[in-house]
């Protein structure tokens, strides 16, 4: 399953906190309502992106796991 998105970040192979930091930077350049897809392989990113959305107020649209790859869809609010 794939969710429509406006921007894409490939954070595969990066460890905490780099996937979240890259997402935070990208969201800073996005317009309200746009969706960012982040692909990561760090299992800690599941916890980290949940905390990021709670603290930043951005919306976690959906999450997928596929063979050790974690895919997050985040909407800028």
Secondary structure, DSSP 8 states (H G I E B T S, - for coil): -----SEEEEETT--TTHHHHHHHHHHHTS-TT-EEEEEE--TTHHHHHHHHHHHH--EEEEEEEETTEEEEEEE--
